[in-house]
Amino acid sequence: MPATPLSEMFLYWKLKELEEQHFSGALHFSEGTKVTGRVFINNGFISWAQASGQNNTLFTAMQSFAQINGDDIRFADSMYQEQKERKNFVSVLQSSGIIGFYALRECMRAHLYEAVAKINENPSVSIHEDPETIAEASQHVFTVDELEYGEEYFSAPLPHLQEVAGVTQIEVRMLNYGLVLKWPEEAEEDKVARELAIVHAENMAKFEDLKPNAVTYHYPHGSYTAVQLKDFFNTSLIVAGVPGCDLGAVARAVGNMPAAVIMHVADSTIPLVDLLEIM
């Protein structure tokens, strides 16, 4: 993985500009007559990208940290061949049932980060902006800032906060859908967590350039660590713990890899809303 932070890549600023313009279309990258990469954008959100020589892809991510085997991937590809006139491959993967909503989202994030980083290795490439080529988007579209998390997945273990001593509850909320995931499943909805999610969503709406940061709040009955992902779904992650909980471990996971935390919660619980229907 390149050591260059995403915000220092030349491609970051181009993608950021198109995001603010709500651009739809494609970016084509080339060296002479050789095509080196493409990025597809829908209303400013990155929906797909690919680069020549890209080592880590959607498929390697699915196999390495979502534990999806090759037979399942080939099965999904056969489904795609039957539906490719109507659906893109990511949407077919989602509806196939072989991979969960959040696991697929994180595999996509890792794939897109790798593609952008690979294209960025040659700042002298030619860029052709093509508003005529519109690719159908799946549910899994990303702002360029969201891709930063993708760098971690190939170099760091994914955190399991359910195993941290003192963590009592984890809630995941989306602005338009409310509480979508809760661990443990039998726990009552936490009113403090709901209020924190509202506060974080309001702050992110006021300060558009605010980066996702984990914030810990202390109450007599325990502590809450919350982060607003500022993603397509305006997702909030709130982790509750008893007094004396290892807040360092919680803050590191929530602050650095919140989407991975959500992925693990999704793997061990049943969603409270139909994630296939949201958009």
BADO-269123 format. One record per residue: residue in one letter; x, y, z of N, C-alpha, C, O in turn. Coordinates in steps of 0.1 Angstrom, whole numbers, plus 5000, padded with zeros to 4 digits. Last residue first. Layout:
REM residues N
AXYZXYZXYZXYZ...
This chain:
REM residues 279
M468050315000468850384989468750534991469350614983I466949995011467350135013468150185002468850114995E466449735007465449825002465849975004465250064998L468349575019468249575004467349674998467349704986L467849615046468949685040468949685025469449775018D465149635064465549565052466549645044466249745037V466049685098465349725086465849645075466949585075L467549545117466249595121465349655110464149675111P469549255109469249405107467749425111466849345110I470749045133469749055122469449205121469049265131T474248985140472949025144472049035131472549025120S476848935132476348865143474948905148474448855158D477449095110477648955109477048875120476748755119A477049355121476149305111476249155109475249085106V479349375136478049375143477049315133476149235137H481249375116481249265125479949265133479449155135M480649625103480549495095480549375105479749285102I481149805123479749785119479649655111478649585113V483949785123483149755135481749725132481149625136A484449885098484749745101484049695114483649585114A483750145101482950065092483249915094482349835092P485650255119484250235123483450145114482550065119M488550265124487950165115486450145118486050025121N489250475140490050445128489350355119489550355106G487350515160487850635153488550595140488550675131V486650265169485550355164486150465156485550505146A489250175177488450095167487350195160487250195148R490050365195490950335183490050265173490250295161A487950355214488250485206489050455194488850515183V488250095224487050135218487250255209486850265197A490850105236490550015225489350055217489250045205G490350315255491450325244491150235233491250275221L488450225272488050325262489150345252488850385240D487649965287488849995280488550095268488350055257C485550065314485749995301487050045294487450165297G484950215336486150125336486450055324487349975323P481450195334482650265339483850165341483750055345V480550015303480450035318481650125322482650135315G479650155271480450075280480250105295479850225298A478550175237478350205252479150105260479249985256V478950325207479350215215479250255230479850345234I477550415177477650445191477950325199477250225198L477650545145478050425153478250475167479050565170S475650665119476250685132476550555139475750465138T475550755085475550655095476250695108477250765107N474550865060474650945072474550845084473750865093F474750725036473550695045473550775058472650765066F477150795025475950815017474750805026473750865023D478850925055478750845043477450875036476750965039K479651015080479451105069479551035056480251075046L479850875104480650835093480650935081481550935073Q480250985136479351005124480150975112481151045110V480650815166481250865154480250875143479350785142A481150775202480250785190481050845178482050925180T481050615232481950655222481150655208480550555204Y480050655265479550635251480650685242481050805243S480050505298480550595288480050555274479750445271G478050515328478950455319479450555308479150675310H476450635347476250495345477150435335477150305333P477150905346477350835358477250685356477950605363Y478950955314477750965322477950885335478850795336H480951095289480951025302479651055310479251175311Y481751035255480851105265480751025278480550905277T484051065230483550985241482851075251483351185254V484151055195484051145206483451055218482550985216A485951015165485350945176485351045188486351105192N485251185135486151175147485351105158484151135160P485151265101484651175112485651155123486751115121K485651615096486051475094485451385105485251435116L483851875082484151805094484551655091483751585085D482952015061484251965060484751895072485951855073E480352095068480552005057481951945057482051825052F478752155095480152165091480552065081480951955084K476052085097476452225098477852245093478152355086A476051805094475251885085475752035085475752095074M477451735116478051705103477351785093477951825083N475651815137476951875136477651855122478251945116E473551635132473351785131474651855129474751945121A474751395138474251415124474051565122474351615111H475351425165476451405155475951435141476651505134V472751445176473651555177474751545167475151645161I471651195169471051315164472051435165472151505155A473351025184473351015169472751135163473151185153L472751105210474051135205474051125190474751205183E470051005212470351145212471751185207471851285200R470650725210469750795200469950945200470051005189A472150685233472750665220471950735209472450795200V470150735252471350825251472050805238472350905232K468450525248467950665245469150755244469050855236D468850225233469450315242469050455239469450505228E466449955231467050075224467650175234466850205244E467449665250466449775247467249885239468449905241A468849365237468949485245467849585241467449585229E468949145220467849145230467849275239466949295246E471249175205469949195199468749205209467849275206P473849375220473149245217471749275212471149375216W473449555190474049435196474249475211474649575215K471749645161471849665176472449535181472049425178L470949845133471649735139471849755153472049875158V469350065128469349955118470049835123469749725118L467350325138468250215143468150105133467050045131G466750545110466750515124467750405128468750385122Y466650625084466050495087466150455102465550355106N468050855078466650845073465950715077464750695074L470450815092469650935094468250915090467350955097M471050505108471150585096470150695097469050685103R473050355134471850435130472050505117473150545114V473950105156474250165143472950225138471850165137E475250035188474050065179474550135167475550215167I476149815213476649885201475349905192474649815190Q476849765248475949775237476549855225477349945227T479049715265477649665268476749665256475749585256V482349655272481349705261480049635263479949515263G483749515291483049635295482149695284481349785288A486249385270485549375283484949515286485649615285V485549315236486249405246485549405259484249435259E484049185218484949105227485649185237486449135245Q482749365203481949275211482749195221482249155231L484749465187484449535199483549455208483449475220H487049355168485749295173485449365187485949315197P488749505140488449505155487049435158486049455150L490949335118489649405120489149395134489249285140P494449405116493349315120492049395122492049505127A495849565087495549565102494349475105493549455096S496149575060497349585068497049575083498049575091F493949585045494949495041496149495049497149425047Y492449785057491949655057492949545052492849425056E493250045056493549975068493349825066493949735073E492350165032493850135034494050045045495049965044G489650225036490050105028491550065030491849955028Y489450465049489350345057489850225050490350135056E489450645027490550635035490550515044491650455046L486950665014487850565009489050545018489750445018E485650895023485350765029486350655025486450555033D486451095006486951085020486750955027487550905035V484951054983486351024983486951014997487850934999T481850874991482651004989484150964989484450854993F480450594974481250654984481750794981481950824969V477850334971478650454966479350524977478950514989H476150084970477450104977478250214969479150184961Q473950024956473750094969475050144975475050234983S475250094923474650004933474350084946474450214945A474550274893475250264906474450164915473250144914E475350244859474350224870475050204883476050124884A477350494844477250354848476150344859476150424868I477450694817476850684830476750534833476050464826T479250884797479250744801478750734815479450774825E479151164794478251084786478150934790477150874788P481151294807479851304813478751214806477651204810D484351244812483351194802481951194809481551094815E487551364811486251374818485151344809484951414798H490551214811489451254802488151244810487751144815I493851274818492551244824491551304814491551414810S497051114816496051204810494751164816494351054818V499551094842498551034833497551144827497351244834S501351184860501451234846500451174837500451214825P501351044884500651174883500651244869500051344867N500950734891501550804879500750944877499750944871E499550654913501050634913501750704901502950724901N496850684911497650794916499150774915499850874916I496050434904495950534894496850654898497550714889K496350324930497050274919497150374907498150394902A494450464945495850464949496750424937497750484935V492050384932492450524932493950534935494650614929A492150104938492150154924492550294923493350334915E492150094966493250034959493350094944494350124939Y489650214971490850274976492050224968492850304963L487950014959487950154954489250224958489850294950H488449794976488649784962488849924956489749954949A487549895001488949855000489349844985490349894981R484849934995485650045000487150014997487850094992M483949674989483949774979484849894982485549944974C484249565014485049505003485049604992486149624985E482249715027483749735031484649665021485749725018R479949625015480349765014481749785018482449875011L479949355021480149395007480549545006481349584998A479449385048480649315044480949355029482149385026Y476949505048478049585053479349515049480349585047F475349305036475349445031476549515035477249575027G476948975031476049075038476249215033477249245026I476948745005477648835013476748945019475848985012I475148584992476348524996477248615005478148565011G472848704982472848654996474148585000474148545011S472348834958472648684958472548624972472348504973S472149104960470949024960471148874961470148804963Q474949174959474049204971472849124972472449074982L475649084934476249034946475449054958475248964966V474049264919473849114918474449044930473848954936S475349504925473949484929473549334929472749284937V477849454913477749474928476349454933476049394943F477249434886477649314893477549334908477249234915N474049584877475549584877475949464886475149414894K471249474856471849504869473349504868473949444859R470349424830469449494840470149544852469749644858E472149274817471449384809470649474818470249584814K472949084835473849204833473249314824473649424824Q471848854843471148974846471849104842471349214845E473448634837471948624833471248764835470248784828Q475848714847475748694833474248684828473948724817Y475148714875475348834868475248824853474648904846M475148434880473848514881473948644874473048694867S477848384876476848324867475548394868474848404858D478848534897479148574884478248514874477848574864A477948384919477448524917477648574903476848644897F479448154914478048144914477448284912476448304903R482048254919481648204905480148194903479648224893I481748304946481948424937481648374922481048454915D481448044955480348144957480548264948479548314942D483947944949482747884943481547984944480747994935G485748094965485748104950484448054944483948114934N484148224995485048134987484848144972483848214968I484548485017483748435006484648344997485648384992Q485748625039485748475038484748415028484048315031A486248875041484748845042484648695041483548635043F488948905038488348935051486848925052486248955062S489648755014490548775025489948815038490248755049Q487448744996488048625000488948645013488948555022M486849014992485848924996486348795002485848735011A489349104983488849154996487749065001487749025013T489548984959490548944969490048994983490248924993F487349104946487348964948488348924959488048834967L488049374945486749334952486849194955486449144966T491649364949490349394942489149354951489349304962N494949434949493849404958492549454951492449574948N496349504925496549374931495349344940494749234939Q496149654894495649664907495649524914495149424908G496949684868497949634878497449644892498249634901S494749944860495749844855496749814866497349894872A491849984880493150034875494049924870493949804876Q488550104886489449994883490750054877490750154870A485550184903486850224898487650094895487449994902W482250304911483150194907484450254902484550374898S481150524924480350404923481150284919480850164922I481450814942482250714935481450584935481150524946F479251084939479650974946480350874937479950844926G478251274921479351314930479951194938481051204943N476351134906475951254915477051284925476751324936N478550884902477150914902476751024912476751004924I481350784884480850874895479350894892478950924881F484050564879482650604876482050674887482250634899V487250564866486450594878485050634874484950724866R489850364852488650434851487950454864488050364873G493150324838492150324848490950394845490850484836T494850324816495450274829494350274840494650214850V495150264782494150294793494750244806494950124807K497550374760497250274769496250324780496550424787T498450574743497250504739496850394749495850324746G499550774769499550754754498350684750497250734752E497950654795499350694791499550674777499650554772S494850764810495650694800497050744800497350864804F491650734824493050774826493850694816493650574814H488450884826489250784819490750824820491050944818L485650914846486950964844487850854837487850744843A482150954839483350864841484650954839484651054832G479151064856479851024843481150944847481050864857S478151344873477851204869478551174856478451254847F478851574900479051524886478651374885478751304894H478551754920477551654918477651594904476551564898Q480551924926479851954914478651864912477851884903E481751784947481151914950480251964938479252034940E482851574932481851554943481051674946479851674947L484751704917483551644910482451614920481251614917E486551774937485951874929484651824922483651894922K487351524946486651614955485951724948484751754951L488651424924487451364928486651444938485451444937K490851604924489951604913488651534916487551584912W491951544949491351684947490551684934489551764934Y492851284945491851314956491151444953489951454954L494851284926493451234922492451274933491251294929F497051354941496551444931495151414927494351504924M497051294976497051234962496451344952495551404956E496651385001497751434994497951374980498851414973S494451245011494251385008495451455001495351564997L495650985015494651005005494551155001494451194989P499150985021497750995026496851035015497251095005T501450755009500850885007499450895012498550805008A502350495010502350565022501650705021501350765031P500550234993501350354992501250425006500150425013M500849885000500050005000500950125000501950135007
